[in-house]
Amino acid sequence: MDYSPKEIVAELDKYIIGQEDAKRAVAVALRNRYRRSRLPKELRDEITPKNIIMKGPTGVGKTEIARRLAKLVNAPFIKIEATKYTEVGYVGRDVESMIRDLVEVSVRMVKDEKLHEIEQKIKPIVEERLLSALFTAKLAEKGDISDLEFRNKLKAELNEGKLEDSIIEIEILEAPKAFGMVGGVGEINLGDMFEGLFPQKKVRRKMSVKHARDILFAEESDKRIDTENVNTEAIRRAEEDGIIFIDEMDKIVGKAASGSGPDVSREGVQRDILPIVEGSTVATKYGNIKTDFILFIAAGAFHVSKIEDMIPELQGRFPIRVDLKNLTKKEFKKILTQPKNAITKQYSSLLAVDNINLIFEDDALDEIAETAESENETSENIGARRLHTIMEALTEDISFNASGKHPMLDVKIDRAYVQKVFKENKLKYDLKKYVL
């Protein structure tokens, strides 16, 4: 995908309001990846991604920017929390697991693409196997018609979706059992370990047509997809296109003060992350992967600690720093209506299922935006997530009373309605009960 930086920002604008500096930074970083891919190999190997660290309160768009960026170019992407890792020697996940998780995502992406390519070839084969099983299961219903006519009748009903819940018996490959390791850190799949040494066992199972179709499709696709090629392509894609978003970076940054409690391993986690970000080789069950060209985007609120409190070596690996701004009433109003997945559109679509046509007046949007800004200033600042809190309170009675048993009904929400719900300092309901 050869999007220009301006085109990348334009795509991000469809889902994220404001935060222009952050959008520009990630757009340039992504474009530089494309530029690097067009260079000779000798020069390409010398150019590494310029990692980004974002500073800003929760709910202002840090994660969404990274997620939408990866989706835009179909890049392998994972979001992880730095707090779930512990220093080597302590019980917990090691930092290399983030790379293994990225490879898993990449393998799944490549496999899905291969499945899509051969889907049309597999469908007739699966249909034939289902028809054979249905023919046997429903033989008692055949009557006086010929076998061919009965089979054609079943085929028509199968294509119309009338037989999805019918029970059939099919022969399938027995799935190998997986056994958990100590502490549940991972799994050993004995079937994978001894694959090729023993033939796979076939068993007969009774199940619905719907369930059988999924199993047979997976079985037939496994015969036609070259696993080695999938793994090789997945490793390459993770190495060259992978994006890892490390959230809550500020939680592993602390000034060494007491030397006891949770602070003991904070700097240790940073030191463990350092070689991954610098560039190292990590062993996975699909093969070794180099982390040199993976794009890392770190983020945190940095209320208590500062970016400068990170160990200097790690700071140097995040040369691009972006400050994300607090959301104001103006941005809140845009968030309510402008994005493709705007929250008002979500609630309107949900209630339309129960024949409620939810209409938000412009003055209601102003009042909601003002309430969100006020609440974030006077209590905990949770950014755009405050809008979910407010919208839940606003639509609670409407959602509870909607049943879908009446004709389509117009329900208008205006400023007066919003003020009525949030009378007495705009907190008729305790908004905190909606915050998880």
Backbone torsions as a table, in degrees:
resi	resn	phi	psi	omega
1	MET	NA	119.6	-176.9
2	ASP	-107.8	55.1	175.4
3	TYR	-66.7	138.7	171.6
4	SER	-78.2	160.2	178.4
5	PRO	-53.8	-40.1	179.4
6	LYS	-64.4	-39.0	179.3
7	GLU	-68.4	-36.2	177.5
8	ILE	-63.4	-46.3	178.6
9	VAL	-61.5	-40.6	179.7
10	ALA	-61.9	-38.8	177.8
11	GLU	-67.5	-41.6	179.3
12	LEU	-66.0	-32.9	179.5
13	ASP	-61.7	-22.2	-179.5
14	LYS	-69.4	-20.8	-175.9
15	TYR	-122.7	-23.1	-173.9
16	ILE	-124.7	127.6	-179.4
17	ILE	-94.4	134.6	176.4
18	GLY	74.1	-157.0	178.1
19	GLN	55.5	48.6	-176.8
20	GLU	-61.7	-38.3	-178.2
21	ASP	-62.2	-43.5	-179.5
22	ALA	-66.2	-41.4	179.5
23	LYS	-62.8	-42.9	179.5
24	ARG	-62.4	-41.6	-177.6
25	ALA	-63.0	-47.1	-178.5
26	VAL	-71.7	-31.5	178.9
27	ALA	-64.8	-43.3	178.5
28	VAL	-66.6	-41.2	179.4
29	ALA	-61.1	-41.3	-179.8
30	LEU	-69.9	-41.7	178.9
31	ARG	-63.7	-37.1	178.4
32	ASN	-62.5	-30.0	175.0
33	ARG	-63.4	-43.6	178.9
34	TYR	-65.3	-43.8	179.6
35	ARG	-59.7	-41.5	-179.6
36	ARG	-63.6	-38.1	-177.7
37	SER	-65.9	-17.7	-178.4
38	ARG	-93.8	0.0	-177.4
39	LEU	-90.8	160.8	173.9
40	PRO	-60.5	151.4	-174.0
41	LYS	-57.1	-40.0	-177.6
42	GLU	-59.9	-42.9	-179.5
43	LEU	-77.8	-34.3	-178.9
44	ARG	-60.4	-39.0	-178.0
45	ASP	-68.7	-16.9	-179.1
46	GLU	-88.0	-15.3	-174.2
47	ILE	-102.1	117.8	178.8
48	THR	-108.4	156.6	-179.7
49	PRO	-63.2	149.0	175.1
50	LYS	-94.6	101.8	-175.0
51	ASN	-67.5	155.6	-172.7
52	ILE	-121.5	140.5	171.2
53	ILE	-122.2	128.1	-177.3
54	MET	-108.0	134.5	177.7
55	LYS	-117.0	127.0	179.0
56	GLY	173.5	158.1	-179.2
57	PRO	-65.6	166.1	179.0
58	THR	-64.8	148.0	173.9
59	GLY	79.2	17.1	-179.6
60	VAL	-105.1	-0.6	172.9
61	GLY	117.5	8.3	-176.4
62	LYS	-61.5	-54.6	-178.4
63	THR	-65.4	-41.5	-175.9
64	GLU	-63.6	-37.1	178.6
65	ILE	-61.3	-48.0	-179.1
66	ALA	-65.4	-42.8	-177.9
67	ARG	-65.0	-45.5	179.8
68	ARG	-66.8	-33.6	178.3
69	LEU	-61.7	-46.8	179.8
70	ALA	-65.0	-40.8	-178.9
71	LYS	-65.5	-34.3	-178.2
72	LEU	-59.2	-40.6	-176.8
73	VAL	-109.0	12.0	178.5
74	ASN	54.7	47.1	-179.3
75	ALA	-97.3	145.2	174.4
76	PRO	-58.7	131.2	-173.7
77	PHE	-142.2	135.8	169.4
78	ILE	-135.2	149.1	173.1
79	LYS	-114.5	127.4	179.6
80	ILE	-129.9	157.7	176.2
81	GLU	-102.6	126.6	-178.6
82	ALA	-60.0	-25.9	-175.6
83	THR	-71.1	-14.2	-178.4
84	LYS	-85.9	-3.1	177.9
85	TYR	-99.8	149.2	177.0
86	THR	-128.6	159.6	179.1
87	GLU	-61.1	147.5	176.9
88	VAL	-54.7	132.1	-178.0
89	GLY	107.4	-14.4	177.8
90	TYR	-106.4	159.0	177.2
91	VAL	-73.9	129.7	-179.6
92	GLY	149.6	-176.0	-177.8
93	ARG	-80.7	140.2	175.2
94	ASP	-87.2	154.6	-172.0
95	VAL	-65.8	-24.1	179.7
96	GLU	-64.7	-19.2	-179.1
97	SER	-64.3	-24.1	177.7
98	MET	-65.5	-34.9	178.4
99	ILE	-71.4	-40.4	177.7
100	ARG	-63.7	-37.5	177.4
101	ASP	-64.7	-39.7	178.9
102	LEU	-62.9	-41.9	179.2
103	VAL	-64.3	-39.5	177.5
104	GLU	-58.8	-44.4	178.2
105	VAL	-61.6	-43.2	-178.7
106	SER	-64.2	-42.5	178.2
107	VAL	-61.0	-44.1	-179.7
108	ARG	-62.9	-40.0	179.3
109	MET	-63.2	-48.2	-177.8
110	VAL	-64.9	-41.5	-179.7
111	LYS	-63.7	-40.8	178.0
112	ASP	-61.8	-38.1	178.0
113	GLU	-65.2	-43.4	178.8
114	LYS	-64.2	-40.1	178.2
115	LEU	-61.1	-41.0	-179.6
116	HIS	-63.3	-35.9	-178.7
117	GLU	-67.1	-36.2	-175.0
118	ILE	-103.9	5.0	-175.5
119	GLU	-55.3	-45.3	-176.5
120	GLN	-67.9	-27.4	178.2
121	LYS	-75.4	-33.6	-175.2
122	ILE	-80.9	-33.5	-175.0
123	LYS	-51.7	-49.1	-179.8
124	PRO	-62.5	-34.7	-179.6
125	ILE	-67.5	-45.3	179.0
126	VAL	-63.3	-41.2	-179.7
127	GLU	-61.6	-40.4	179.1
128	GLU	-63.3	-42.1	179.3
129	ARG	-66.0	-38.7	177.5
130	LEU	-66.5	-41.5	-179.6
131	LEU	-63.0	-41.5	179.1
132	SER	-61.5	-42.3	179.3
133	ALA	-68.0	-39.1	178.9
134	LEU	-66.6	-39.3	179.7
135	PHE	-58.4	-44.4	179.2
136	THR	-67.6	-43.1	-175.7
137	ALA	-68.1	-30.9	-174.1
138	LYS	-111.5	20.7	-177.7
139	LEU	-58.3	-32.9	-179.4
140	ALA	-64.6	-22.1	-178.7
141	GLU	-91.8	3.9	-172.5
142	LYS	-64.1	-43.1	-178.8
143	GLY	73.1	-142.9	-174.2
144	ASP	-94.0	-4.2	-177.3
145	ILE	-74.7	159.9	-178.7
146	SER	-71.8	164.5	178.9
147	ASP	-59.8	-41.1	-178.9
148	LEU	-65.0	-43.1	179.3
149	GLU	-64.5	-41.2	179.5
150	PHE	-64.8	-41.1	179.3
151	ARG	-64.1	-41.8	178.5
152	ASN	-65.0	-35.6	177.5
153	LYS	-64.4	-44.3	178.0
154	LEU	-64.3	-38.3	-179.6
155	LYS	-63.8	-41.7	179.1
156	ALA	-64.0	-43.8	179.5
157	GLU	-66.5	-35.7	178.2
158	LEU	-65.0	-43.6	179.6
159	ASN	-66.8	-28.9	179.0
160	GLU	-83.4	-4.4	178.1
161	GLY	79.3	19.8	-177.3
162	LYS	-83.4	-14.1	-173.8
163	LEU	-111.5	16.2	-175.2
164	GLU	-59.9	-33.0	-177.0
165	ASP	-96.3	1.3	178.7
166	SER	-67.3	141.2	-179.2
167	ILE	-92.2	128.4	178.3
168	ILE	-129.6	164.6	176.2
169	GLU	-115.0	124.2	-179.2
170	ILE	-129.7	158.7	177.0
171	GLU	-98.3	122.5	-177.8
172	ILE	-131.6	163.3	176.1
173	LEU	-76.5	135.1	-179.8
174	GLU	-72.4	128.8	-179.4
175	ALA	-72.7	135.0	177.6
176	PRO	-67.4	147.7	-179.0
177	LYS	-87.5	143.6	178.0
178	ALA	-106.9	141.9	179.6
179	PHE	-119.5	131.9	-179.2
180	GLY	-72.9	148.7	176.0
181	MET	-86.9	172.3	179.9
182	VAL	-58.9	129.2	179.2
183	GLY	82.0	-1.8	178.5
184	GLY	67.7	24.5	-178.1
185	VAL	-67.8	-34.3	-179.1
186	GLY	-157.9	-169.0	-179.3
187	GLU	-133.0	143.8	171.7
188	ILE	-105.5	120.3	178.5
189	ASN	-96.8	105.4	-176.7
190	LEU	-63.1	-31.2	177.6
191	GLY	-62.1	-39.0	178.0
192	ASP	-69.0	-38.3	-176.9
193	MET	-65.2	-39.5	-175.5
194	PHE	-106.2	16.4	-179.9
195	GLU	-60.6	130.8	-179.5
196	GLY	96.5	-25.2	179.6
197	LEU	-80.1	-36.7	-179.0
198	PHE	-127.6	143.5	176.9
199	PRO	-67.7	145.3	179.2
200	GLN	-70.5	138.4	-177.0
201	LYS	-84.2	137.1	176.3
202	LYS	-101.6	139.7	179.6
203	VAL	-132.4	155.3	176.8
204	ARG	-99.9	132.7	-177.5
205	ARG	-133.0	145.1	173.1
206	LYS	-98.0	132.7	-179.0
207	MET	-162.5	171.7	178.0
208	SER	-74.2	158.4	178.0
209	VAL	-58.8	-40.5	-179.0
210	LYS	-60.2	-45.7	179.4
211	HIS	-67.8	-42.2	-178.4
212	ALA	-63.1	-37.3	-179.4
213	ARG	-59.6	-44.8	-179.6
214	ASP	-62.8	-43.7	-178.4
215	ILE	-66.5	-44.5	-179.5
216	LEU	-66.7	-37.4	177.9
217	PHE	-62.8	-44.2	179.2
218	ALA	-64.4	-39.9	-179.0
219	GLU	-65.3	-45.8	-179.4
220	GLU	-68.4	-37.1	-179.6
221	SER	-68.2	-36.7	178.7
222	ASP	-60.9	-30.5	179.5
223	LYS	-70.4	-27.1	-171.5
224	ARG	-105.1	-12.3	-179.3
225	ILE	-98.4	127.1	178.2
226	ASP	-78.9	104.9	-175.9
227	THR	-60.0	-38.3	-178.5
228	GLU	-63.8	-41.5	178.1
229	ASN	-65.9	-39.6	177.6
230	VAL	-60.7	-46.6	-178.5
231	ASN	-64.3	-41.2	180.0
232	THR	-63.6	-45.7	179.6
233	GLU	-66.0	-37.6	179.8
234	ALA	-65.0	-42.1	177.2
235	ILE	-62.8	-45.2	179.9
236	ARG	-61.0	-43.6	-177.7
237	ARG	-67.7	-39.6	178.0
238	ALA	-64.3	-39.9	180.0
239	GLU	-66.2	-45.3	-171.9
240	GLU	-89.7	-32.7	-172.3
241	ASP	-118.0	-6.8	-173.5
242	GLY	-61.9	143.8	176.0
243	ILE	-128.0	126.6	177.0
244	ILE	-117.4	122.8	179.3
245	PHE	-102.1	113.6	-179.0
246	ILE	-100.7	104.6	-178.4
247	ASP	-90.8	165.9	178.2
248	GLU	57.2	36.5	-179.7
249	MET	-62.3	-31.8	-177.9
250	ASP	-67.4	-20.3	-177.5
251	LYS	-74.5	-17.8	177.0
252	ILE	-103.8	11.9	177.3
253	VAL	-110.8	116.9	179.3
254	GLY	-153.6	147.4	178.9
255	LYS	-74.9	128.6	-179.7
256	ALA	-64.8	102.2	-176.5
257	ALA	-113.7	-74.1	-172.2
258	SER	-78.3	-29.8	-177.2
259	GLY	75.6	15.1	178.2
260	SER	-139.2	169.3	178.5
261	GLY	73.8	-156.4	-174.1
262	PRO	-65.8	-18.7	-179.1
263	ASP	-67.0	-18.5	-175.3
264	VAL	-55.0	-45.6	-171.9
265	SER	-99.3	2.9	-177.1
266	ARG	-60.3	-53.0	180.0
267	GLU	-65.7	-31.3	177.8
268	GLY	-63.1	-39.5	177.8
269	VAL	-64.6	-41.5	177.4
270	GLN	-59.2	-42.9	-179.1
271	ARG	-67.7	-30.8	177.1
272	ASP	-73.5	-34.1	178.5
273	ILE	-70.9	-32.2	-174.1
274	LEU	-51.0	-54.3	-178.3
275	PRO	-63.5	-29.2	177.5
276	ILE	-65.4	-44.9	-178.7
277	VAL	-73.0	-36.0	179.5
278	GLU	-65.3	-37.3	-176.7
279	GLY	125.4	111.9	179.2
280	SER	-150.1	177.1	178.8
281	THR	-110.3	126.7	-177.9
282	VAL	-116.3	132.7	178.6
283	ALA	-83.8	129.9	174.1
284	THR	-126.9	170.1	-179.2
285	LYS	-71.8	-8.6	177.7
286	TYR	-99.9	-5.8	-178.0
287	GLY	131.0	173.1	179.7
288	ASN	-77.7	144.0	178.8
289	ILE	-130.3	135.9	176.0
290	LYS	-91.4	137.4	-177.0
291	THR	-98.1	4.7	-173.4
292	ASP	-57.3	-35.0	-171.1
293	PHE	-112.6	11.8	173.4
294	ILE	-74.9	138.1	178.2
295	LEU	-88.7	120.5	178.4
296	PHE	-103.2	129.1	174.5
297	ILE	-120.5	113.6	179.4
298	ALA	-100.1	154.3	-178.6
299	ALA	-152.6	152.9	176.6
300	GLY	-174.8	161.7	179.2
301	ALA	-75.6	-35.6	-178.7
302	PHE	50.9	49.2	175.7
303	HIS	-77.6	-50.9	-176.7
304	VAL	-85.6	-53.4	178.7
305	SER	-92.6	171.2	178.4
306	LYS	-121.2	160.6	176.8
307	ILE	-58.3	-33.8	-178.8
308	GLU	-67.4	-13.7	178.1
309	ASP	-81.7	-10.6	174.8
310	MET	-65.6	155.4	178.1
311	ILE	-62.5	141.0	-172.4
312	PRO	-54.8	-38.4	-177.8
313	GLU	-62.3	-39.0	-179.2
314	LEU	-73.4	-37.7	175.6
315	GLN	-55.7	-42.2	-177.7
316	GLY	-64.8	-20.9	-179.4
317	ARG	-87.8	-1.0	175.1
318	PHE	-125.7	71.7	-173.3
319	PRO	-68.7	-22.7	-177.4
320	ILE	-100.7	118.1	-179.5
321	ARG	-115.3	134.2	-177.4
322	VAL	-130.8	131.3	174.5
323	ASP	-97.3	124.4	175.9
324	LEU	-95.4	137.0	-172.1
325	LYS	-88.6	156.2	172.3
326	ASN	-65.5	146.9	-180.0
327	LEU	-80.9	138.4	179.0
328	THR	-107.8	176.5	179.7
329	LYS	-55.1	-40.9	-178.7
330	LYS	-59.9	-45.2	-179.8
331	GLU	-69.3	-38.5	179.5
332	PHE	-59.2	-42.0	-179.3
333	LYS	-64.4	-39.7	178.3
334	LYS	-66.0	-40.3	-179.9
335	ILE	-60.9	-33.6	-178.0
336	LEU	-66.2	-27.1	-171.2
337	THR	-129.6	-31.0	-168.2
338	GLN	-79.8	-44.1	-176.5
339	PRO	-60.1	157.5	178.2
340	LYS	-60.3	-33.6	-179.4
341	ASN	-106.0	35.3	-176.5
342	ALA	-52.3	143.7	-174.2
343	ILE	-62.8	-35.5	178.5
344	THR	-66.2	-35.8	177.3
345	LYS	-66.2	-36.7	-180.0
346	GLN	-64.0	-48.4	-178.6
347	TYR	-67.4	-37.6	178.1
348	SER	-63.0	-42.2	-179.7
349	SER	-66.6	-41.0	179.8
350	LEU	-61.5	-46.5	-176.2
351	LEU	-76.8	-21.7	176.5
352	ALA	-63.3	-25.5	176.7
353	VAL	-60.6	-34.1	179.1
354	ASP	-101.4	28.7	175.0
355	ASN	61.7	35.8	173.6
356	ILE	-112.8	118.9	175.9
357	ASN	-94.6	95.7	-174.4
358	LEU	-82.2	123.2	-177.8
359	ILE	-120.3	124.7	178.5
360	PHE	-102.4	117.0	176.2
361	GLU	-73.2	156.4	-177.1
362	ASP	-62.9	-37.8	-179.5
363	ASP	-69.3	-26.2	176.0
364	ALA	-69.0	-39.5	178.1
365	LEU	-62.8	-40.2	176.8
366	ASP	-60.6	-44.1	-178.1
367	GLU	-67.3	-41.2	178.7
368	ILE	-63.4	-44.2	-179.9
369	ALA	-63.0	-41.6	179.2
370	GLU	-65.3	-40.6	178.8
371	THR	-63.2	-43.0	179.9
372	ALA	-62.1	-44.3	179.9
373	GLU	-64.2	-43.5	-178.7
374	SER	-64.1	-44.8	-179.1
375	GLU	-64.5	-38.9	179.3
376	ASN	-68.1	-28.9	179.6
377	GLU	-79.4	-35.9	-174.5
378	THR	-92.3	-21.0	176.4
379	SER	-127.3	-157.4	-178.1
380	GLU	-63.4	134.4	179.9
381	ASN	-83.4	105.5	179.7
382	ILE	-112.4	18.7	173.2
383	GLY	61.3	-139.8	-175.8
384	ALA	-68.3	-16.7	178.5
385	ARG	-64.2	-19.9	177.0
386	ARG	-61.4	-31.2	-179.7
387	LEU	-65.3	-36.1	176.5
388	HIS	-63.6	-40.9	177.5
389	THR	-57.9	-48.8	-177.3
390	ILE	-67.9	-43.6	-178.3
391	MET	-64.6	-35.5	177.0
392	GLU	-63.5	-43.2	179.0
393	ALA	-65.5	-39.7	-178.4
394	LEU	-66.8	-38.3	-173.2
395	THR	-101.1	5.4	-175.6
396	GLU	-58.6	-51.5	-179.2
397	ASP	-64.4	-41.3	-179.3
398	ILE	-63.1	-46.1	-179.6
399	SER	-63.5	-39.9	-177.1
400	PHE	-66.7	-38.7	-174.9
401	ASN	-87.8	-13.9	-179.4
402	ALA	-75.2	132.9	-177.9
403	SER	-129.5	-15.1	-177.8
404	GLY	80.3	5.4	-176.9
405	LYS	-95.1	9.8	-179.4
406	HIS	-126.6	164.7	176.6
407	PRO	-63.8	167.7	179.4
408	MET	-56.1	128.8	-175.1
409	LEU	-123.6	129.2	176.9
410	ASP	-80.6	128.2	175.9
411	VAL	-125.3	115.0	-178.3
412	LYS	-98.7	135.0	174.5
413	ILE	-111.4	114.6	179.1
414	ASP	-117.9	-176.9	-177.4
415	ARG	-58.1	-41.5	-178.0
416	ALA	-61.5	-38.9	179.9
417	TYR	-66.1	-42.8	179.7
418	VAL	-63.1	-44.1	179.5
419	GLN	-65.0	-35.5	179.0
420	LYS	-64.9	-43.3	179.9
421	VAL	-65.2	-39.5	-176.4
422	PHE	-107.5	34.3	176.2
423	LYS	-67.6	167.5	-172.2
424	GLU	60.7	73.6	177.8
425	ASN	63.2	29.6	176.6
426	LYS	59.5	29.0	179.3
427	LEU	-138.7	57.3	176.1
428	LYS	-62.0	-40.6	174.9
429	TYR	-100.5	149.7	174.0
430	ASP	-77.9	104.8	-176.2
431	LEU	-60.3	-25.1	-176.0
432	LYS	-63.1	-21.5	-177.1
433	LYS	-70.6	-16.4	178.6
434	TYR	-93.8	-7.3	-176.9
435	VAL	-93.9	117.4	-178.7
436	LEU	-81.0	NA	NA
